[in-house]
Amino acid sequence: MKITIMGSGYVGLVTGACFAELGNTVICADNDAKKISGLKKGISPIFEPGLEELIANNVKAKRLSFSTDIKGAVKSSEIIFIAVGTPPQDSGEADLTGIENVARNIALSMSGYRLIVEKSTVPVETGEWVKKTISSHIGSGIKFDVASNPEFLREGSAISDFMHPDRIVIGVESKKARDLLIALYRPLNAPIVVTNIKSAELIKHASNAFLATKISFINAISQICDKVGADVEEVAQGMGLDRRIGRSFLSTGIGYGGSCFPKDLDAFIHISDKIGYNFSLLKSVKAINEEQRRFILKKIKSVLWIIKDKTIGVLGLSFKPDTDDIRNAPAIELIRALQEEGAKIKVYDPQAMKKAKQVLKKVIFCKNSYEVCKGSDCLLVVTEWNEFKELDFAKIKKLLKRPLLIDGRNMYEPEKLINAGFTYVGIGRKTHG
């Protein structure tokens, strides 16, 4: 099939490259000339494992191209995916300016039938507005359909998630739209859930809100474990073996971050308030997440006593491993809070250093984990990169001023580090050294 992806950000690039890999002809269109110029040279604006290779292979096979010519891209394709950003406003409401602009430009460029598909995460009822926008700008006699096809891509495993999905959700209003999307996704041989547009839009927000709820729940449990001397890892294991609950998203830490959960939760709360439903559960989920970040700061103070003039080594800046995304990253917020207390900060992250340098000031960026440890009063691990699981702790002990490790992701076995001479501080662990 001939496909255009409007928006060459995280979702658009992964979606476009994967559709091309399935044998389709794909144009990734964007009005950011610098981004498109880089992509034409094989430079991806984001880090995602395997993405640059996938892009290069499909460009070489002439299945994937990049363009700033929005009109030409619309004319060249029958299916148009909208994958532009929907950033949060101060109220929590999603800013749909980009969606409206793209819908209008699509309408002005159409010369025949097109299927316009929402791929961006949008509030319920957005499909209606997309349809109204296109209808008010389209030429006479031109037919079109609007559909919703939410993405469920996890940063760090997005290509695998696209190629091996748990399910594909399509919200449609016509048989033609349904048949086109089912045919497009048939090669993936995955369960396809066909709904109306509003249900599809809600499935995305409901899914992310539920996962955020699981994270906040186990983080709340971790604070109870800290108070009574239980171990949250054992509690999570005991809960997770119940097939009704499952172990995924029951890992405690310093709170969820990234571009999806915080934004989508705020948007869902705003939508609910707007239609007259007080979604107090989600408001509590958000409050617990914010409290968890303050909780780790209290833990640091409890073992360092005075933060001022202490040097704190931080491992991990991205909100999760295998990505360079620092949007709403707990590490960034925590570093700023420590700086406000007068701490000196040394940091290292395998991929997120370049982006972090744009937002963090008066921070020492190090070449590796061991450089972070040298001369630091403690080591704080914030992101669970695999390379941090394989550190030489005998070497680290010699480099630190004092052998103090604060494990913000419960990555390590407390007893092993305590036996190695460390003071170990985890989150909701029964042994603290």
N, C-alpha and C positions, 0 to 999 in steps of 0.2 A: 504494500500500500504506500501511498504518498502522504507523508505526515509533516506538519510544521509544529514545532514547539515554540511558543511565544514566551521568551524568558530563558536565559542561559545561566541561571544560578544553579544552586545545588540540585534541586528537583529536576529542573529542565535538562541539565546536562546528562545526569544519570539516565533519565527517561529516554532522552534522544539517542544516546549511545547504545542503550539496551535494545530499543526498537530497531535501530540499524543493524545490530548484531543478529536480530531475528529475521533479517532479510528485507526490511522495509527501506524505502528512500526517505531520509529524514533531513529537514532543514531546521537547525536551531537558530532562531532569530532573536535579536536583542538590539535595543537602541544604544547600548554602550559600545561605542566604536573601539575603545581600547581593549575591552574584554574580547570582542570578536576578532580583533587583530591578533591578539595573543593566541586565541584558539586556532586560528588559521596557521599559526606557527607551531602548533602542537603543545602550547602552554596552557594548562588548566588553571583557572583562577582559584580552585579549591583543591585540597588534598583528600582523596578518597582512594583506598587501596584498589589498584587495578584499573582505575578510570582513564588515566592518560594512555595506557596501552590499548584499552578498548576504543578510545577515540581515534588513536593513530591507525589502528587496523581497519576501522570502518571508513575513515577518510581515504585511506589508500585504496580500499575496495570501491570507492565512489558511492557509498551508501549514505554517508554523513557529510554535511556541509554546514557552514556558518555564514550568517548574513545580517546586515543592518537594513536590508531592503524589505521592510515589512509587507509592503504591497505585493512585491514579487513573490515572497514566501507564501502569502495567502493564495495567490493565483495558482501557485504550483502544486497545491495539496488539497485533498478532499477532507482530511481530518485535521483540525487545528486544536492543539492542546494549549490551554492557558496555564502557564507555570510561573507567573510573576509573583513578587513578594507581597505579603499582606501584613506589614509591620503593625505592632500595637500602638494605639494612641494613648495619651495620658489616662483616659477613662478606662482603658482595657479593651475598648472596641477595636476591631481590626480595621486598618486603613485600607479601603478597597479602591482607592484612587487609581492604582495601577490596573486593577481588573476592569474598571470602567473605561479607562483610556484604551486598553487593548481591545476590548469589545467594540468600541467605536471605530478603531482603526481597521479591525477585521471587517466590519460592516461596510466601510467605505471602499474596501479593496476587493470585495467579493464580486465575482462575475457569474457565478452559478452556485449550485447546492454545496453547502459545507456543513459538516458536523463540528460544532464548537464544544469542546470538552473542558470543564473545570478540572484542573489538576491541583491547583493551589488549594491550601486549606482555607476554606471560607465559611462564614456563618450560614446557617440554614436560611433559605429564602434568597440567597445570592443569585441562584440560577434564574429566578424570576426577573431580577434586575438586569442580568446579562441579556436575557431574551428581550426585555423592553428596550434596552439600549440599542441592540442590533436592529430591532424592528423599526426604531425611529430614525436610523441612519442608512438603512439598506435601500438599494435600488428597487424599483417596482418589478414585481413578478419573480424575484429571486427567492428561492426556498432555502430553509436551513433548519437544523435541529440544535438544541442545547442539551448537553448531558453532564453528569457529574461522575468523575472517576478518581476518588481520593487516593493519595499515595500513602503507602505504609513502609517507607524506606528508613532504615536506621543508619545514621552516619557511622561509617566504619565497616558496614556490611551491606551497603546499599545495592551493589550489583547482584550479590547473592539473593538479597531480599526481592529484587525485581524478577530475577530469573526463576526463583523457587518460592513463590508467595504462598502464604497460608490460605489466602483467598483474594479474589479480585472483585471489587465492588463497582457496579455500574448503575447509575441512576438515569433512567431514560423516559421519554414521553412518546416515542414512536417505535414501530417495528423496525424501520430502516436504521435508526440509531442503534437499537439493540443488536441487530444483525451485524452491523459494521464493527461494533466493539467486540462482540463475541468472536467474530472472525479474526480480528486483530490479535486477540489474546489467546486464541486456540492453540498456538504452538507451545504455550507454557504448560498446558495440560493441568491446570489448577482449577479448584472450585470457583465458579462464578456466581456471585450473588447479584441478582437483578432486582432493583427496587425503583421507586419513583425518585425524582431528583432530591426532594427534601430529606427523604430517609437516608440517601447516600451521603448527603452533606452532614447529617447528624451522626452517622456511623463513625466518621473520622473524629469529630470532637468527642464523642462518647468514648471511643477507644482510648484516646490519649488521656482523657480525664480519669478513666478507670485505672490506667497504668500509673498515673501520677498519684492516685489514691493509694495504691499498693505500696508505693515508695514511701509516702508520708506515714502510712500506717506502721511499717516496720521501723521507720526512724523514730516514731513516737514510742514504740516498744523498746527501742535501744536505750532511750532515756530512763524508762522504767527499770530495765536491766541494770543500768548503772547504779540506780538507787538501791536495788535489793541484792545485787551481787550475782545476778543471773548472766548468762552469755547469750547475746542476741543471735549469734551464728547457730547455736544449738536450737534456739527457739524457732528460727527461720527454717532450719532443716526439718524439725518436727512438724511444722505447719505445712511446708512445701510438699511433703510426701503424701499429703491428702490430695487426691486427684481433683477434688473440687476447688482447691486453692492453687496448687502448683508452685514450684520454687522460683520461677522467673519473676523479676522485679521485687524480690524480697531481700535485696542486698542493701544493708544500711550504709550510710555515709554522711556527707555533709550537705545533702540536699540535691535535688535534680536541677539541671540547668539546660542549656542549649537553646535552639531557636524554636523548638516546638512546644514542649510541655508548658513552660511559663506563659507563652503567648496564647496557646490554645486554651489553657485553663482560664486565663483572664477573659478571653473572647467568649467562652461558653458561659461564664458567670454573667457577663454583660448581656448576652443574648437572653439568658433566663430572666434577669431583672427586667429587661425591656418588654418581655411578653407577660410579665406578672408572676413569675415563679421565683421564690427566694431559694436558690440552690445553696443552702447553708453548709451542706456537706463539702462542696468544692471550696467554699470560702475557708473552711477549717483546714482542708488539704493545703491550701496556699499558706495559711498562717503557720502550720506545722513546718512546712518547708523553710519558711523564713526563720523560724525559731531554731531549726537545726543548724543553720549557719552561725547563729549567735552561740549555740551550744558548744561548737568546736572552739570558738574563741575563748569561752570560759574555761575549757579544758587546757588550752595553751597557757592561760594565765595561772591555772591551778598548779602547773608544774614549773613554770618559769618565774613565777611571782611577779617580778617587775619586767614589763615588756620593753620599756624605754631603753634605748642604746644596745639592746640585744640583737644579735645577728641570727636571723631565722632562714634556714635553707628550705626552699620549697621545690618539690618535684611534681611537675604536672601543672599545665595551664589550661589546656583544652577541657571542655566540659565532660568529655569522655575519651577513652583511648581510640586510636586509629582515625583521628580527625584533627584538623587544625582549627576547628570552630571554637571560638572563645565567647560567643554570644551567650549572655547570662551564665557564664562559667562561674561556679562557686569559688574557684581559685582566685579570680580577679577581685571579687568582692572581699574575700578574706585577706588578700594582700593589702588592699586599700585600708581595711579596718586595722590591720597590724601596723601599717605606716602611720595611721592617725594616733596610735599608742606610742609612736616613737621608735619602732623597730626598723632595723636595716634588713633589707630583703635580698637574697640571692636566689635565682630561679633557673630551672632547666626544664624544657619540654622537647620531645623528639620532633614535633612538627609545628607547634603553635607559636614559636618564638617571634617570627616575623610579624604576625598580627598583634601579638602582645606588646611589642615595642611601640606600637602606634597608640596604645591606650594606657600603658603603665609608665610612670615617671619615677626617676630616682631609684631604679631597681638595677641590680647587677645581673646581667644575663650571662650565664655560664655555658661552657662548651659541652659539659657532661655532668653526670650525677655527682661524681667525686669532687669536681671543682666547686659544686654547690656546698658540699659538706665541709670543705677545708675552712677551718676557723669559725664555723657556725656554732651557736649555742644549742641548737636543736635542729632536727630534720623533720619536716612536715611533708607527708606524702598525700597528695590531693587527687591525682588521676591515676587509674590503675593500668598504666602502660605495661605491656609484657616485660620490657627490659628492666622495669623497676622490680619485677619479681625475682630477677636473677642477679641482684647486687651482691658484691663482696662485702659482707657486714663486718668482717674482721678489719678490712681496710677502712671502712667508714668509721668504725669505732676510733681508729687512730687519728682520723682527720677532724672529727668533731671536737669542740672544746670539752663537751661532756656527752656521754653516750645516751642521748635522749631522743627517742623516735616517737613521733605522733602520727599514728596510722589512720588517716582520714577516710580510708576505704576498707579497713579490716582485711588488708591483703596478706598479712603475715601471721605466723603462728606465735602467739605471745610467749609461750614457754621456751621456744628456741631462742628468741631474742633475749629473753631474761637470762637464760643459761649462758648466753654469750656476753653477758655483762651490761646489757642495755636496760634503761628504764623505758618500758613500753607503755604507751597510752593508746588504746583503741577506742572504739565507740560501742558501748554496751558489751564490752568483754569482761569476763569474770575475773581476769588477772590483769593487774596494771603494773606489776613490778615493784 
